[in-house]
């Protein structure tokens, strides 16, 4: 406390005037220092704004890079989805061809069935006619038998018919009966064939119905998968947007914290500079090669605290001295303004 010891060493009027001049000089130095600090604070603010602009530009470039990467991933996913959709369309086209082929087969089978049915109807008509002829022949045979029993001329008639057949078509009477049996067997074969064709058509129709149901189920399943993938894509887009919003908010908070921290550090350094410049005995400055910034700031704050304590002690001692001087007899020709000195001291302490 060199300055306080100097003030309280000799209690006389000359010392008081000398102290007043020293404090006035100190006040003038502080005022000049404040004006210089204002100019330096403007340049410091400009540098700080440039640094903030550079940080914002770097953050914007980083966000653009992330956006391009995410858009690239989305494009790749879109191409994959389009390829799958094309594969699905090709499969649908193949299945449509298969269905068309089955329809064509079914139509051909129906045409064959109609043709066979028409032929069957023709054969049935022919059989009906032949049956009528056979019935008539049986009736005729019965009559002839009756007549044969009664008359033998019918046998002679049949023999005569066999003999008169063209190109020896009938050699015996049994040939007529064999021809009837052949026609009956052909009729049965045609009926069996028609029944088999009908059964085959029913089987083909059932298989076609089952195939259609399977294809409808596959289409529904694939549509469900496509809808699920679309919902997943929308969810990922929403999550990406929320992530970008959170990142922007975090960067804004970080910038605000960095700005406030820089302002606090600049205020501490300015106060430290003012305190060290106004001290009579210089304290050991902090080292610039210290790695820990918190250690530097702690050192500066300790210096500022010590300086404020010193100024407060000086102020209290000066007040005590003024009180003691007011108790002494006044010296002729000396003017002491207690209020003025206290005001200047208060200004210096501030």
C-alpha positions in Angstrom: 0.0 0.0 0.0 2.6 2.6 -1.1 0.0 5.2 -2.1 -1.9 5.0 1.2 1.2 5.2 3.3 2.3 8.2 1.3 -1.0 10.0 1.9 -1.0 9.4 5.6 2.7 10.1 6.3 2.6 13.9 7.1 -0.7 15.6 8.0 -0.1 19.1 6.7 -1.7 21.3 4.1 1.1 21.0 1.5 0.8 17.2 1.5 -3.0 17.5 1.0 -2.5 19.8 -2.1 0.1 17.3 -3.4 -2.3 14.4 -3.0 -5.1 16.3 -4.7 -2.9 17.0 -7.7 -1.9 13.3 -7.9 -5.5 12.1 -7.7 -6.5 14.7 -10.3 -3.7 13.4 -12.6 -4.8 9.9 -12.0 -8.4 10.8 -12.9 -7.2 12.5 -16.1 -5.2 9.4 -17.0 -8.3 7.2 -16.4 -10.4 9.5 -18.6 -7.9 9.3 -21.4 -7.7 5.5 -20.9 -11.5 5.2 -21.2 -11.5 7.1 -24.5 -8.8 4.8 -25.9 -10.6 1.7 -24.6 -13.8 2.9 -26.5 -11.8 3.1 -29.8 -10.2 -0.3 -29.1 -13.6 -1.8 -28.2 -15.0 -0.7 -31.6 -12.2 -2.4 -33.5 -12.5 -5.4 -31.2 -16.2 -5.5 -32.0 -15.5 -5.4 -35.7 -13.1 -8.3 -35.4 -15.6 -10.2 -33.4 -18.3 -9.7 -35.9 -16.0 -10.8 -38.7 -15.2 -13.9 -36.7 -18.9 -14.6 -36.2 -19.5 -14.1 -39.9 -16.7 -16.6 -40.7 -18.2 -19.1 -38.2 -21.7 -18.7 -39.7 -20.3 -19.2 -43.2 -18.4 -22.4 -42.2 -21.6 -23.7 -40.5 -23.6 -22.9 -43.6 -21.1 -24.7 -45.8 -21.2 -27.7 -43.5 -25.0 -27.8 -43.5 -25.0 -27.5 -47.3 -22.7 -30.5 -47.5 -24.9 -32.5 -45.2 -28.0 -31.5 -47.2 -26.3 -32.6 -50.5 -25.3 -36.0 -48.9 -28.8 -36.6 -47.6 -30.3 -35.6 -51.0 -27.9 -38.0 -52.7 -29.0 -40.8 -50.4 -32.7 -39.9 -51.1 -32.0 -40.1 -54.8 -30.4 -43.5 -54.5 -33.3 -44.7 -52.5 -35.7 -43.3 -55.1 -33.8 -45.1 -57.9 -33.9 -48.4 -55.9 -37.6 -48.0 -55.5 -38.1 -47.3 -59.2 -36.1 -50.4 -60.1 -38.2 -52.5 -57.7 -41.3 -51.0 -59.2 -40.1 -51.9 -62.7 -39.4 -55.4 -61.7 -42.8 -55.6 -60.2 -44.4 -54.3 -63.5 -42.4 -56.9 -65.5 -43.7 -59.7 -63.2 -47.2 -58.4 -63.6 -46.8 -58.4 -67.4 -45.5 -62.0 -67.3 -48.4 -63.0 -65.2 -50.8 -61.2 -67.5 -49.3 -63.1 -70.5 -49.7 -66.4 -68.5 -53.4 -65.5 -67.8 -54.0 -64.6 -71.5 -52.5 -67.9 -72.5 -54.7 -69.7 -70.1 -57.7 -67.8 -71.4 -56.8 -68.7 -74.9 -56.5 -72.3 -73.9 -59.8 -72.1 -72.1 -61.4 -70.6 -75.2 -59.9 -73.3 -77.5 -61.1 -75.9 -75.0 -64.6 -74.4 -75.0 -64.6 -74.3 -78.8 -63.5 -77.9 -78.9 -66.2 -78.8 -76.4 -68.8 -76.9 -78.5 -67.6 -78.8 -81.6 -67.7 -82.1 -79.8 -71.1 -81.2 -78.3 -72.3 -80.4 -81.8 -70.9 -83.6 -83.2 -72.4 -85.4 -80.2 -75.7 -83.9 -80.9 -75.4 -84.9 -84.6 -74.4 -88.4 -83.5 -77.2 -88.5 -81.0 -79.6 -87.5 -83.7 -78.1 -90.2 -85.9 -78.4 -92.7 -83.1 -82.0 -91.6 -82.5 -82.7 -92.2 -86.1 -80.8 -95.5 -86.0 -82.7 -96.5 -82.9 -85.9 -95.7 -84.6 -84.7 -97.7 -87.4 -83.6 -100.4 -85.0 -86.9 -100.3 -83.2 -88.7 -100.5 -86.5 -86.4 -103.3 -87.5 -87.0 -105.1 -84.2 -90.7 -104.6 -84.6 -90.3 -105.7 -88.1 -88.1 -108.6 -86.9 -90.7 -109.6 -84.3 -93.3 -109.4 -86.9 -91.1 -111.3 -89.2 -90.4 -113.8 -86.4 -94.0 -114.2 -85.9 -94.4 -114.4 -89.5 -91.3 -116.7 -89.6 -92.9 -119.0 -87.1 -95.8 -118.7 -89.2 -94.1 -118.1 -92.5 -90.6 -118.9 -93.5 -90.6 -116.3 -96.2 -89.0 -113.7 -93.9 -85.8 -115.7 -93.6 -85.8 -116.0 -97.2 -86.3 -112.2 -97.4 -83.2 -111.6 -95.1 -81.1 -114.0 -97.0 -82.3 -112.2 -100.1 -81.4 -108.8 -98.5 -77.9 -110.1 -97.6 -77.4 -111.3 -101.1 -78.6 -108.1 -102.6 -76.4 -105.9 -100.4 -74.1 -103.6 -102.5 -70.4 -104.5 -102.8 -71.0 -107.4 -100.5 -71.5 -105.1 -97.5 -73.5 -107.7 -95.7 -72.4 -111.3 -95.9 -74.7 -112.6 -93.2 -77.6 -111.5 -91.1 -75.2 -111.2 -88.1 -73.5 -108.3 -89.9 -76.6 -106.2 -89.4 -76.5 -107.0 -85.7 -72.8 -106.3 -85.4 -73.3 -102.9 -87.1 -75.9 -102.1 -84.4 -73.6 -103.1 -81.6 -70.8 -100.9 -83.1 -73.0 -97.9 -83.2 -74.0 -98.4 -79.5 -70.4 -98.7 -78.5 -69.5 -95.5 -80.4 -72.3 -93.7 -78.6 -71.0 -94.8 -75.2 -67.5 -93.7 -76.2 -68.7 -90.3 -77.2 -70.6 -89.9 -74.0 -67.5 -90.8 -71.9 -65.5 -88.3 -74.0 -68.0 -85.5 -73.4 -68.0 -86.2 -69.7 -64.2 -86.2 -69.5 -64.0 -82.9 -71.4 -66.5 -81.4 -69.0 -64.5 -82.6 -66.0 -61.2 -81.2 -67.5 -62.9 -77.8 -68.1 -64.1 -77.7 -64.5 -60.6 -78.5 -63.3 -59.0 -75.8 -65.5 -61.7 -73.3 -64.3 -60.9 -74.1 -60.7 -57.2 -73.8 -61.2 -57.7 -70.4 -62.9 -59.8 -69.1 -60.0 -57.2 -70.2 -57.5 -54.5 -68.5 -59.5 -56.5 -65.3 -59.7 -56.9 -65.3 -55.9 -53.2 -65.9 -55.4 -52.3 -63.0 -57.7 -54.8 -60.7 -56.0 -53.2 -61.6 -52.6 -49.7 -60.9 -53.9 -50.8 -57.5 -55.3 -52.4 -56.6 -52.0 -49.2 -57.6 -50.1 -47.0 -55.7 -52.4 -49.2 -52.6 -52.2 -49.0 -52.9 -48.4 -45.2 -53.0 -48.5 -45.1 -50.0 -50.8 -47.4 -48.0 -48.4 -45.2 -49.0 -45.5 -42.0 -47.9 -47.3 -43.7 -44.5 -48.2 -44.6 -44.0 -44.5 -41.1 -44.9 -43.5 -39.8 -42.3 -46.0 -42.1 -39.6 -44.6 -40.9 -40.4 -41.1 -37.3 -40.2 -42.1 -37.9 -36.8 -43.8 -39.6 -35.5 -40.6 -36.7 -36.8 -38.4 -34.2 -35.1 -40.8 -36.1 -31.8 -40.6 -36.2 -32.0 -36.8 -32.5 -32.8 -36.7 -31.7 -29.8 -38.9 -33.9 -27.5 -36.7 -32.2 -28.8 -33.5 -28.7 -28.3 -35.1 -29.6 -24.7 -36.0 -31.0 -23.9 -32.6 -27.9 -25.4 -31.0 -25.6 -23.3 -33.2 -27.6 -20.2 -32.3 -27.2 -21.0 -28.6 -23.5 -21.7 -29.0 -23.0 -18.4 -30.8 -24.9 -16.5 -28.1 -22.8 -18.1 -25.4 -19.6 -17.5 -27.3 -20.5 -13.8 -27.8 -21.4 -13.3 -24.1 -18.3 -15.1 -23.1 -16.2 -12.9 -25.4 -17.8 -9.8 -24.0 -17.1 -10.8 -20.4 -13.5 -11.7 -21.2 -13.0 -8.3 -23.0 -14.5 -6.5 -20.0 -12.2 -8.3 -17.6 -9.2 -7.5 -19.8 -10.1 -3.9 -20.1 -10.6 -3.5 -16.3 -7.3 -5.4 -15.8 -5.5 -3.0 -18.2 -7.0 0.1 -16.4 -6.0 -1.2 -13.0 -2.5 -2.1 -14.0 -2.0 1.3 -15.8 -3.2 3.3 -12.8 -1.2 1.4 -10.2 2.0 3.0 -8.8 3.6 -0.3 -8.3 3.1 -2.7 -11.2 2.2 -6.2 -10.5 3.5 -9.2 -12.3 1.5 -9.6 -15.5 0.1 -12.9 -16.6 2.0 -15.0 -19.1 0.6 -15.2 -22.7 1.9 -18.8 -23.0 -0.5 -20.1 -20.4 -2.7 -22.7 -21.9 -5.6 -22.4 -19.5 -7.6 -19.3 -20.3 -9.5 -19.7 -17.0 -6.2 -19.3 -15.1 -5.6 -16.0 -17.0 -9.0 -14.7 -16.2 -8.7 -15.7 -12.5 -5.4 -13.8 -12.4 -6.9 -10.7 -13.9 -9.9 -10.8 -11.5 -7.5 -11.1 -8.6 -5.6 -8.0 -9.8 -8.9 -6.1 -10.2 -10.0 -7.2 -6.8 -6.8 -6.1 -5.2 -6.9 -2.7 -7.0 -10.5 -2.1 -5.9 -9.6 -3.0 -2.3 -6.7 -0.5 -2.5 -8.8 2.3 -3.8 -11.5 1.6 -1.2 -8.8 1.8 1.5 -7.5 5.0 0.1 -10.9 6.4 0.1 -11.6 5.5 3.7 -8.2 6.9 4.8 -8.8 10.1 2.9 -12.2 10.5 4.6 -10.7 9.9 8.0 -8.0 12.5 7.3 -10.6 15.0 6.2 -12.5 14.4 9.4 -9.4 15.0 11.4 -8.6 18.2 9.5 -12.0 19.6 10.1 -11.4 19.2 13.8 -8.1 21.3 13.7 -8.2 25.1 13.8 -8.5 26.6 10.3 -5.3 28.0 8.8 -5.6 31.6 7.5 -5.8 31.7 3.7 -6.5 27.9 3.3 -9.7 26.8 1.7 -10.8 23.2 2.1 -13.8 21.9 0.1 -14.8 18.6 1.7 -17.6 18.0 -0.7 -15.4 18.6 -3.8 -12.5 16.4 -2.6 -14.9 13.6 -1.7 -16.6 14.0 -5.2 -13.3 13.7 -7.0 -12.3 10.7 -4.9 -15.5 9.1 -5.5 -15.1 9.6 -9.3 -11.5 8.2 -9.1 -12.7 5.1 -7.2 -15.4 4.6 -9.7 
